[in-house]
Amino acid sequence: MRGRQAEPVLEAVMEERFVWVTARRLRPGTLEEFERAWRPAPSPQGLRRAFAYWSEDGQEITGVSFWDSREACDSWRGSEPEAQRRAAMAPYVVEERESFYRGRELTLPQR
């Protein structure tokens, strides 16, 4: 009897990402107004994707944005359009925490 041929091992691919995460607690009943103030204009250079996640009660929001580099993110964060955006959001924000991360996305192999 012939031995079975081993199936090739598929390896996961790791791609480096630069991520800025901001968590905010909002004043009750202000989510809609906050959302209007939150949208950046113009779209930041170096921003690849952005996501926003809200709690069910609408009082917490977490933003996750993916950038070309730390420098691109820092450049946006120090820009006048970002300062204006933050000023527009300020009346609705009770508390804010933010962090920058560097990491990798785990892409699972196809089966």
PAFI-771400 format. One record per residue: residue number from 0; x, y, z of N, C-alpha, C in turn; chain. Coordinates in Angstrom, 3 decimals, padded with zeros to 6 digits. Example, Ala and Ser with C-alpha at 12.3 -4.5 7.8 and 13.67 -1.06 7.14 Angstrom:
BEGIN
<node nr="0" n_xx="013.190" n_yy="-005.690" n_zz="007.800" ca_xx="012.300" ca_yy="-004.500" ca_zz="007.800" c_xx="013.200" c_yy="-003.300" c_zz="007.800" kette="A"/>
<node nr="1" n_xx="012.850" n_yy="-002.250" n_zz="007.080" ca_xx="013.670" ca_yy="-001.060" ca_zz="007.140" c_xx="012.900" c_yy="000.030" c_zz="007.870" kette="A"/>
//
This chain:
BEGIN
<node nr="0" n_xx="000.835" n_yy="-001.180" n_zz="000.000" ca_xx="000.000" ca_yy="000.000" ca_zz="000.000" c_xx="000.877" c_yy="001.239" c_zz="000.000" kette="A"/>
<node nr="1" n_xx="000.531" n_yy="002.161" n_zz="-000.811" ca_xx="001.301" ca_yy="003.395" ca_zz="-000.918" c_xx="000.951" c_yy="004.364" c_zz="000.203" kette="A"/>
<node nr="2" n_xx="001.942" n_yy="005.125" n_zz="000.684" ca_xx="001.705" ca_yy="006.135" ca_zz="001.714" c_xx="000.982" c_yy="007.344" c_zz="001.122" kette="A"/>
<node nr="3" n_xx="000.172" n_yy="007.968" n_zz="001.935" ca_xx="-000.551" ca_yy="009.161" ca_zz="001.464" c_xx="000.403" c_yy="010.333" c_zz="001.361" kette="A"/>
<node nr="4" n_xx="000.198" n_yy="011.123" n_zz="000.346" ca_xx="001.018" ca_yy="012.304" ca_zz="000.156" c_xx="000.506" c_yy="013.405" c_zz="001.091" kette="A"/>
<node nr="5" n_xx="001.409" n_yy="014.021" n_zz="001.784" ca_xx="001.030" ca_yy="015.087" ca_zz="002.718" c_xx="000.498" c_yy="016.293" c_zz="001.951" kette="A"/>
<node nr="6" n_xx="-000.559" n_yy="016.893" n_zz="002.498" ca_xx="-001.109" ca_yy="018.103" ca_zz="001.883" c_xx="-000.155" c_yy="019.258" c_zz="002.156" kette="A"/>
<node nr="7" n_xx="-000.040" n_yy="020.180" n_zz="001.204" ca_xx="000.859" ca_yy="021.317" ca_zz="001.429" c_xx="000.358" c_yy="022.156" c_zz="002.597" kette="A"/>
<node nr="8" n_xx="001.292" n_yy="022.667" n_zz="003.371" ca_xx="000.954" ca_yy="023.522" ca_zz="004.504" c_xx="000.780" c_yy="024.941" c_zz="003.988" kette="A"/>
<node nr="9" n_xx="-000.377" n_yy="025.529" n_zz="004.273" ca_xx="-000.640" ca_yy="026.904" ca_zz="003.875" c_xx="-000.302" c_yy="027.817" c_zz="005.039" kette="A"/>
<node nr="10" n_xx="000.534" n_yy="028.800" n_zz="004.782" ca_xx="000.973" ca_yy="029.687" ca_zz="005.852" c_xx="000.186" c_yy="030.986" c_zz="005.839" kette="A"/>
<node nr="11" n_xx="-000.021" n_yy="031.516" n_zz="007.023" ca_xx="-000.689" ca_yy="032.808" ca_zz="007.150" c_xx="000.279" c_yy="033.912" c_zz="006.728" kette="A"/>
<node nr="12" n_xx="-000.256" n_yy="034.941" n_zz="006.116" ca_xx="000.539" ca_yy="036.077" ca_zz="005.680" c_xx="000.289" c_yy="037.220" c_zz="006.653" kette="A"/>
<node nr="13" n_xx="001.337" n_yy="037.874" n_zz="007.102" ca_xx="001.199" ca_yy="038.981" ca_zz="008.044" c_xx="001.603" c_yy="040.278" c_zz="007.353" kette="A"/>
<node nr="14" n_xx="000.667" n_yy="041.213" n_zz="007.258" ca_xx="000.933" ca_yy="042.501" ca_zz="006.632" c_xx="000.928" c_yy="043.573" c_zz="007.706" kette="A"/>
<node nr="15" n_xx="001.963" n_yy="044.418" n_zz="007.743" ca_xx="002.067" ca_yy="045.445" ca_zz="008.773" c_xx="001.027" c_yy="046.544" c_zz="008.561" kette="A"/>
<node nr="16" n_xx="000.449" n_yy="047.012" n_zz="009.660" ca_xx="-000.574" ca_yy="048.063" ca_zz="009.645" c_xx="-000.192" c_yy="049.151" c_zz="010.652" kette="A"/>
<node nr="17" n_xx="-000.644" n_yy="050.357" n_zz="010.370" ca_xx="-000.487" ca_yy="051.483" ca_zz="011.281" c_xx="-001.894" c_yy="051.947" c_zz="011.640" kette="A"/>
<node nr="18" n_xx="-002.227" n_yy="051.909" n_zz="012.929" ca_xx="-003.607" ca_yy="052.098" ca_zz="013.361" c_xx="-003.684" c_yy="053.163" c_zz="014.461" kette="A"/>
<node nr="19" n_xx="-004.636" n_yy="054.068" n_zz="014.301" ca_xx="-004.932" ca_yy="055.072" ca_zz="015.313" c_xx="-006.318" c_yy="054.746" c_zz="015.852" kette="A"/>
<node nr="20" n_xx="-006.415" n_yy="054.565" n_zz="017.174" ca_xx="-007.680" ca_yy="054.219" ca_zz="017.815" c_xx="-008.049" c_yy="055.342" c_zz="018.788" kette="A"/>
<node nr="21" n_xx="-009.270" n_yy="055.821" n_zz="018.652" ca_xx="-009.767" ca_yy="056.856" ca_zz="019.553" c_xx="-011.088" c_yy="056.390" c_zz="020.159" kette="A"/>
<node nr="22" n_xx="-011.171" n_yy="056.433" n_zz="021.484" ca_xx="-012.408" ca_yy="056.069" ca_zz="022.185" c_xx="-012.936" c_yy="057.329" c_zz="022.872" kette="A"/>
<node nr="23" n_xx="-014.213" n_yy="057.610" n_zz="022.625" ca_xx="-014.819" ca_yy="058.800" ca_zz="023.221" c_xx="-016.112" c_yy="058.441" c_zz="023.929" kette="A"/>
<node nr="24" n_xx="-016.346" n_yy="059.108" n_zz="025.059" ca_xx="-017.628" ca_yy="059.024" ca_zz="025.740" c_xx="-018.341" c_yy="060.327" c_zz="025.433" kette="A"/>
<node nr="25" n_xx="-019.589" n_yy="060.212" n_zz="024.980" ca_xx="-020.340" ca_yy="061.380" ca_zz="024.533" c_xx="-021.393" c_yy="061.804" c_zz="025.547" kette="A"/>
<node nr="26" n_xx="-021.767" n_yy="063.054" n_zz="025.457" ca_xx="-022.885" ca_yy="063.555" ca_zz="026.266" c_xx="-024.156" c_yy="062.842" c_zz="025.788" kette="A"/>
<node nr="27" n_xx="-025.033" n_yy="062.475" n_zz="026.710" ca_xx="-026.263" ca_yy="061.769" ca_zz="026.327" c_xx="-027.056" c_yy="062.537" c_zz="025.271" kette="A"/>
<node nr="28" n_xx="-027.535" n_yy="061.805" n_zz="024.267" ca_xx="-028.393" ca_yy="062.382" ca_zz="023.243" c_xx="-027.692" c_yy="063.212" c_zz="022.183" kette="A"/>
<node nr="29" n_xx="-026.353" n_yy="063.137" n_zz="022.099" ca_xx="-025.629" ca_yy="063.984" ca_zz="021.134" c_xx="-024.965" c_yy="063.204" c_zz="020.003" kette="A"/>
<node nr="30" n_xx="-025.243" n_yy="061.925" n_zz="019.879" ca_xx="-024.574" ca_yy="061.106" ca_zz="018.864" c_xx="-024.763" c_yy="061.666" c_zz="017.456" kette="A"/>
<node nr="31" n_xx="-025.974" n_yy="062.057" n_zz="017.119" ca_xx="-026.244" ca_yy="062.559" ca_zz="015.769" c_xx="-025.433" c_yy="063.825" c_zz="015.469" kette="A"/>
<node nr="32" n_xx="-025.395" n_yy="064.750" n_zz="016.398" ca_xx="-024.620" ca_yy="065.978" ca_zz="016.210" c_xx="-023.131" c_yy="065.669" c_zz="016.154" kette="A"/>
<node nr="33" n_xx="-022.692" n_yy="064.771" n_zz="017.031" ca_xx="-021.285" ca_yy="064.367" ca_zz="017.031" c_xx="-020.893" c_yy="063.778" c_zz="015.685" kette="A"/>
<node nr="34" n_xx="-021.737" n_yy="062.909" n_zz="015.136" ca_xx="-021.456" ca_yy="062.283" ca_zz="013.850" c_xx="-021.234" c_yy="063.311" c_zz="012.747" kette="A"/>
<node nr="35" n_xx="-022.022" n_yy="064.356" n_zz="012.720" ca_xx="-021.853" ca_yy="065.401" ca_zz="011.705" c_xx="-020.506" c_yy="066.109" c_zz="011.869" kette="A"/>
<node nr="36" n_xx="-020.112" n_yy="066.360" n_zz="013.105" ca_xx="-018.845" ca_yy="067.042" ca_zz="013.369" c_xx="-017.641" c_yy="066.130" c_zz="013.156" kette="A"/>
<node nr="37" n_xx="-017.830" n_yy="064.835" n_zz="013.294" ca_xx="-016.743" ca_yy="063.857" ca_zz="013.259" c_xx="-016.144" c_yy="063.659" c_zz="011.879" kette="A"/>
<node nr="38" n_xx="-016.927" n_yy="063.745" n_zz="010.855" ca_xx="-016.444" ca_yy="063.421" ca_zz="009.499" c_xx="-015.367" c_yy="064.413" c_zz="009.052" kette="A"/>
<node nr="39" n_xx="-014.180" n_yy="063.880" n_zz="008.709" ca_xx="-013.097" ca_yy="064.790" ca_zz="008.295" c_xx="-013.320" c_yy="065.341" c_zz="006.885" kette="A"/>
<node nr="40" n_xx="-012.964" n_yy="066.595" n_zz="006.702" ca_xx="-012.980" ca_yy="067.215" ca_zz="005.375" c_xx="-011.803" c_yy="068.182" c_zz="005.342" kette="A"/>
<node nr="41" n_xx="-010.893" n_yy="068.060" n_zz="004.481" ca_xx="-010.816" ca_yy="067.054" ca_zz="003.416" c_xx="-010.393" c_yy="065.701" c_zz="003.972" kette="A"/>
<node nr="42" n_xx="-010.470" n_yy="064.696" n_zz="003.125" ca_xx="-010.036" ca_yy="063.362" ca_zz="003.533" c_xx="-008.528" c_yy="063.390" c_zz="003.775" kette="A"/>
<node nr="43" n_xx="-008.084" n_yy="062.892" n_zz="004.916" ca_xx="-006.649" ca_yy="062.952" ca_zz="005.244" c_xx="-005.779" c_yy="062.159" c_zz="004.266" kette="A"/>
<node nr="44" n_xx="-004.658" n_yy="062.758" n_zz="003.894" ca_xx="-003.698" ca_yy="062.062" ca_zz="003.036" c_xx="-003.028" c_yy="060.960" c_zz="003.856" kette="A"/>
<node nr="45" n_xx="-002.924" n_yy="059.778" n_zz="003.271" ca_xx="-002.298" ca_yy="058.651" ca_zz="003.960" c_xx="-003.286" c_yy="057.784" c_zz="004.718" kette="A"/>
<node nr="46" n_xx="-004.553" n_yy="058.212" n_zz="004.795" ca_xx="-005.585" ca_yy="057.415" ca_zz="005.449" c_xx="-006.069" c_yy="056.353" c_zz="004.471" kette="A"/>
<node nr="47" n_xx="-005.985" n_yy="055.098" n_zz="004.892" ca_xx="-006.412" ca_yy="053.996" ca_zz="004.017" c_xx="-007.864" c_yy="053.601" c_zz="004.246" kette="A"/>
<node nr="48" n_xx="-008.234" n_yy="053.443" n_zz="005.515" ca_xx="-009.599" ca_yy="053.045" ca_zz="005.869" c_xx="-009.905" c_yy="053.579" c_zz="007.255" kette="A"/>
<node nr="49" n_xx="-011.194" n_yy="053.745" n_zz="007.525" ca_xx="-011.609" ca_yy="054.196" ca_zz="008.856" c_xx="-012.932" c_yy="053.540" c_zz="009.209" kette="A"/>
<node nr="50" n_xx="-013.073" n_yy="053.204" n_zz="010.468" ca_xx="-014.282" ca_yy="052.570" ca_zz="010.978" c_xx="-014.704" c_yy="053.297" c_zz="012.245" kette="A"/>
<node nr="51" n_xx="-016.013" n_yy="053.329" n_zz="012.490" ca_xx="-016.547" ca_yy="053.885" ca_zz="013.730" c_xx="-017.517" c_yy="052.869" c_zz="014.313" kette="A"/>
<node nr="52" n_xx="-017.403" n_yy="052.642" n_zz="015.609" ca_xx="-018.250" ca_yy="051.668" ca_zz="016.305" c_xx="-018.906" c_yy="052.366" c_zz="017.491" kette="A"/>
<node nr="53" n_xx="-020.242" n_yy="052.237" n_zz="017.590" ca_xx="-021.002" ca_yy="052.880" ca_zz="018.649" c_xx="-021.538" c_yy="051.855" c_zz="019.628" kette="A"/>
<node nr="54" n_xx="-021.624" n_yy="052.268" n_zz="020.904" ca_xx="-022.296" ca_yy="051.440" ca_zz="021.895" c_xx="-023.796" c_yy="051.514" c_zz="021.628" kette="A"/>
<node nr="55" n_xx="-024.528" n_yy="050.549" n_zz="022.144" ca_xx="-025.970" ca_yy="050.519" ca_zz="021.911" c_xx="-026.690" c_yy="051.749" c_zz="022.444" kette="A"/>
<node nr="56" n_xx="-026.175" n_yy="052.328" n_zz="023.532" ca_xx="-026.840" ca_yy="053.508" ca_zz="024.102" c_xx="-026.401" c_yy="054.812" c_zz="023.421" kette="A"/>
<node nr="57" n_xx="-025.450" n_yy="054.727" n_zz="022.461" ca_xx="-025.011" ca_yy="055.907" ca_zz="021.733" c_xx="-024.124" c_yy="056.846" c_zz="022.519" kette="A"/>
<node nr="58" n_xx="-023.620" n_yy="056.407" n_zz="023.659" ca_xx="-022.798" ca_yy="057.293" ca_zz="024.478" c_xx="-021.308" c_yy="056.995" c_zz="024.397" kette="A"/>
<node nr="59" n_xx="-020.935" n_yy="055.952" n_zz="023.701" ca_xx="-019.518" ca_yy="055.652" ca_zz="023.494" c_xx="-019.293" c_yy="055.383" c_zz="022.019" kette="A"/>
<node nr="60" n_xx="-018.176" n_yy="055.894" n_zz="021.517" ca_xx="-017.819" ca_yy="055.671" ca_zz="020.116" c_xx="-016.325" c_yy="055.397" c_zz="020.045" kette="A"/>
<node nr="61" n_xx="-015.977" n_yy="054.385" n_zz="019.266" ca_xx="-014.582" ca_yy="054.050" ca_zz="019.047" c_xx="-014.295" c_yy="054.184" c_zz="017.556" kette="A"/>
<node nr="62" n_xx="-013.289" n_yy="054.974" n_zz="017.242" ca_xx="-012.851" ca_yy="055.139" ca_zz="015.859" c_xx="-011.557" c_yy="054.386" c_zz="015.648" kette="A"/>
<node nr="63" n_xx="-011.473" n_yy="053.661" n_zz="014.549" ca_xx="-010.279" ca_yy="052.903" ca_zz="014.196" c_xx="-009.901" c_yy="053.296" c_zz="012.779" kette="A"/>
<node nr="64" n_xx="-008.712" n_yy="053.859" n_zz="012.616" ca_xx="-008.277" ca_yy="054.274" ca_zz="011.278" c_xx="-006.940" c_yy="053.628" c_zz="010.937" kette="A"/>
<node nr="65" n_xx="-006.793" n_yy="053.276" n_zz="009.669" ca_xx="-005.596" ca_yy="052.603" ca_zz="009.156" c_xx="-004.840" c_yy="053.582" c_zz="008.264" kette="A"/>
<node nr="66" n_xx="-003.536" n_yy="053.695" n_zz="008.482" ca_xx="-002.713" ca_yy="054.708" ca_zz="007.831" c_xx="-001.555" c_yy="054.079" c_zz="007.067" kette="A"/>
<node nr="67" n_xx="-001.034" n_yy="054.844" n_zz="006.089" ca_xx="000.150" ca_yy="054.409" ca_zz="005.343" c_xx="001.368" c_yy="054.308" c_zz="006.252" kette="A"/>
<node nr="68" n_xx="001.447" n_yy="055.217" n_zz="007.240" ca_xx="002.613" ca_yy="055.271" ca_zz="008.127" c_xx="002.265" c_yy="056.065" c_zz="009.383" kette="A"/>
<node nr="69" n_xx="003.122" n_yy="055.982" n_zz="010.365" ca_xx="002.960" ca_yy="056.796" ca_zz="011.573" c_xx="003.064" c_yy="058.276" c_zz="011.217" kette="A"/>
<node nr="70" n_xx="003.992" n_yy="058.587" n_zz="010.310" ca_xx="004.204" ca_yy="059.977" ca_zz="009.908" c_xx="002.952" c_yy="060.569" c_zz="009.256" kette="A"/>
<node nr="71" n_xx="002.284" n_yy="059.781" n_zz="008.417" ca_xx="001.052" ca_yy="060.266" ca_zz="007.775" c_xx="-000.017" c_yy="060.567" c_zz="008.824" kette="A"/>
<node nr="72" n_xx="-000.147" n_yy="059.683" n_zz="009.804" ca_xx="-001.124" ca_yy="059.888" ca_zz="010.876" c_xx="-000.761" c_yy="061.115" c_zz="011.707" kette="A"/>
<node nr="73" n_xx="000.511" n_yy="061.221" n_zz="012.098" ca_xx="000.948" ca_yy="062.365" ca_zz="012.894" c_xx="000.778" c_yy="063.681" c_zz="012.140" kette="A"/>
<node nr="74" n_xx="001.023" n_yy="063.655" n_zz="010.843" ca_xx="000.854" ca_yy="064.856" ca_zz="010.026" c_xx="-000.608" c_yy="065.313" c_zz="010.056" kette="A"/>
<node nr="75" n_xx="-001.536" n_yy="064.363" n_zz="009.910" ca_xx="-002.966" ca_yy="064.705" ca_zz="009.977" c_xx="-003.327" c_yy="065.210" c_zz="011.368" kette="A"/>
<node nr="76" n_xx="-002.855" n_yy="064.518" n_zz="012.395" ca_xx="-003.211" ca_yy="064.902" ca_zz="013.762" c_xx="-002.734" c_yy="066.306" c_zz="014.102" kette="A"/>
<node nr="77" n_xx="-001.646" n_yy="066.752" n_zz="013.481" ca_xx="-001.121" ca_yy="068.088" ca_zz="013.739" c_xx="-001.626" c_yy="069.147" c_zz="012.768" kette="A"/>
<node nr="78" n_xx="-002.543" n_yy="068.778" n_zz="011.882" ca_xx="-003.009" ca_yy="069.698" ca_zz="010.844" c_xx="-004.121" c_yy="070.626" c_zz="011.336" kette="A"/>
<node nr="79" n_xx="-004.287" n_yy="071.731" n_zz="010.633" ca_xx="-005.357" ca_yy="072.678" ca_zz="010.950" c_xx="-006.742" c_yy="072.063" c_zz="010.733" kette="A"/>
<node nr="80" n_xx="-006.977" n_yy="071.299" n_zz="009.622" ca_xx="-008.299" ca_yy="070.669" ca_zz="009.477" c_xx="-008.648" c_yy="069.722" c_zz="010.639" kette="A"/>
<node nr="81" n_xx="-007.661" n_yy="069.015" n_zz="011.174" ca_xx="-007.929" ca_yy="068.132" ca_zz="012.317" c_xx="-008.216" c_yy="068.955" c_zz="013.570" kette="A"/>
<node nr="82" n_xx="-007.516" n_yy="070.065" n_zz="013.755" ca_xx="-007.783" ca_yy="070.948" ca_zz="014.911" c_xx="-009.215" c_yy="071.494" c_zz="014.829" kette="A"/>
<node nr="83" n_xx="-009.643" n_yy="071.864" n_zz="013.630" ca_xx="-011.008" ca_yy="072.367" ca_zz="013.448" c_xx="-012.034" c_yy="071.267" c_zz="013.708" kette="A"/>
<node nr="84" n_xx="-011.738" n_yy="070.068" n_zz="013.245" ca_xx="-012.645" ca_yy="068.933" ca_zz="013.454" c_xx="-012.782" c_yy="068.636" c_zz="014.943" kette="A"/>
<node nr="85" n_xx="-011.659" n_yy="068.633" n_zz="015.664" ca_xx="-011.700" ca_yy="068.384" ca_zz="017.110" c_xx="-012.474" c_yy="069.473" c_zz="017.845" kette="A"/>
<node nr="86" n_xx="-012.321" n_yy="070.708" n_zz="017.417" ca_xx="-013.066" ca_yy="071.812" ca_zz="018.036" c_xx="-014.564" c_yy="071.644" c_zz="017.799" kette="A"/>
<node nr="87" n_xx="-014.940" n_yy="071.170" n_zz="016.607" ca_xx="-016.359" ca_yy="070.954" ca_zz="016.299" c_xx="-016.939" c_yy="069.796" c_zz="017.111" kette="A"/>
<node nr="88" n_xx="-016.123" n_yy="068.791" n_zz="017.434" ca_xx="-016.594" ca_yy="067.643" ca_zz="018.218" c_xx="-016.643" c_yy="067.932" c_zz="019.715" kette="A"/>
<node nr="89" n_xx="-015.810" n_yy="068.841" n_zz="020.175" ca_xx="-015.617" ca_yy="069.080" ca_zz="021.607" c_xx="-016.901" c_yy="069.271" c_zz="022.420" kette="A"/>
<node nr="90" n_xx="-017.913" n_yy="069.990" n_zz="021.926" ca_xx="-019.113" ca_yy="070.183" ca_zz="022.745" c_xx="-019.859" c_yy="068.881" c_zz="023.078" kette="A"/>
<node nr="91" n_xx="-019.603" n_yy="067.824" n_zz="022.337" ca_xx="-020.327" ca_yy="066.566" ca_zz="022.518" c_xx="-019.529" c_yy="065.511" c_zz="023.279" kette="A"/>
<node nr="92" n_xx="-018.238" n_yy="065.776" n_zz="023.526" ca_xx="-017.337" ca_yy="064.781" ca_zz="024.107" c_xx="-017.136" c_yy="065.039" c_zz="025.596" kette="A"/>
<node nr="93" n_xx="-017.349" n_yy="063.996" n_zz="026.403" ca_xx="-017.126" ca_yy="064.064" ca_zz="027.848" c_xx="-015.705" c_yy="063.601" c_zz="028.172" kette="A"/>
<node nr="94" n_xx="-015.259" n_yy="062.567" n_zz="027.486" ca_xx="-013.946" ca_yy="061.970" ca_zz="027.752" c_xx="-013.401" c_yy="061.388" c_zz="026.456" kette="A"/>
<node nr="95" n_xx="-012.054" n_yy="061.449" n_zz="026.304" ca_xx="-011.425" ca_yy="060.928" ca_zz="025.090" c_xx="-010.109" c_yy="060.242" c_zz="025.440" kette="A"/>
<node nr="96" n_xx="-009.887" n_yy="059.100" n_zz="024.802" ca_xx="-008.607" ca_yy="058.377" ca_zz="024.915" c_xx="-008.175" c_yy="058.008" c_zz="023.509" kette="A"/>
<node nr="97" n_xx="-006.887" n_yy="058.126" n_zz="023.240" ca_xx="-006.414" ca_yy="057.735" ca_zz="021.919" c_xx="-005.033" c_yy="057.097" c_zz="022.023" kette="A"/>
<node nr="98" n_xx="-004.763" n_yy="056.220" n_zz="021.083" ca_xx="-003.477" ca_yy="055.533" ca_zz="021.036" c_xx="-003.145" c_yy="055.198" c_zz="019.586" kette="A"/>
<node nr="99" n_xx="-001.860" n_yy="055.140" n_zz="019.318" ca_xx="-001.382" ca_yy="054.730" ca_zz="017.998" c_xx="-000.736" c_yy="053.368" c_zz="018.151" kette="A"/>
<node nr="100" n_xx="-001.040" n_yy="052.481" n_zz="017.218" ca_xx="-000.518" ca_yy="051.120" ca_zz="017.263" c_xx="000.137" c_yy="050.755" c_zz="015.940" kette="A"/>
<node nr="101" n_xx="001.092" n_yy="049.896" n_zz="016.036" ca_xx="001.705" ca_yy="049.292" ca_zz="014.860" c_xx="001.537" c_yy="047.803" c_zz="015.028" kette="A"/>
<node nr="102" n_xx="001.056" n_yy="047.137" n_zz="014.012" ca_xx="000.829" ca_yy="045.708" ca_zz="014.152" c_xx="000.658" c_yy="045.042" c_zz="012.810" kette="A"/>
<node nr="103" n_xx="000.098" n_yy="043.861" n_zz="012.854" ca_xx="-000.090" ca_yy="043.091" ca_zz="011.633" c_xx="-001.487" c_yy="042.503" c_zz="011.595" kette="A"/>
<node nr="104" n_xx="-001.996" n_yy="042.397" n_zz="010.395" ca_xx="-003.276" ca_yy="041.737" ca_zz="010.185" c_xx="-003.000" c_yy="040.290" c_zz="009.872" kette="A"/>
<node nr="105" n_xx="-003.686" n_yy="039.425" n_zz="010.546" ca_xx="-003.545" ca_yy="038.002" ca_zz="010.290" c_xx="-004.513" c_yy="037.619" c_zz="009.181" kette="A"/>
<node nr="106" n_xx="-003.963" n_yy="037.192" n_zz="008.071" ca_xx="-004.777" ca_yy="036.726" ca_zz="006.959" c_xx="-004.722" c_yy="035.211" c_zz="006.970" kette="A"/>
<node nr="107" n_xx="-005.844" n_yy="034.601" n_zz="007.179" ca_xx="-005.888" ca_yy="033.150" ca_zz="007.276" c_xx="-005.784" c_yy="032.512" c_zz="005.900" kette="A"/>
<node nr="108" n_xx="-005.124" n_yy="031.378" n_zz="005.818" ca_xx="-004.999" ca_yy="030.700" ca_zz="004.527" c_xx="-006.350" c_yy="030.182" c_zz="004.040" kette="A"/>
<node nr="109" n_xx="-006.492" n_yy="030.090" n_zz="002.730" ca_xx="-007.694" ca_yy="029.532" ca_zz="002.132" c_xx="-007.712" c_yy="028.031" c_zz="002.380" kette="A"/>
<node nr="110" n_xx="-008.871" n_yy="027.494" n_zz="002.584" ca_xx="-008.975" ca_yy="026.043" ca_zz="002.812" c_xx="-009.504" c_yy="025.372" c_zz="001.596" kette="A"/>
//
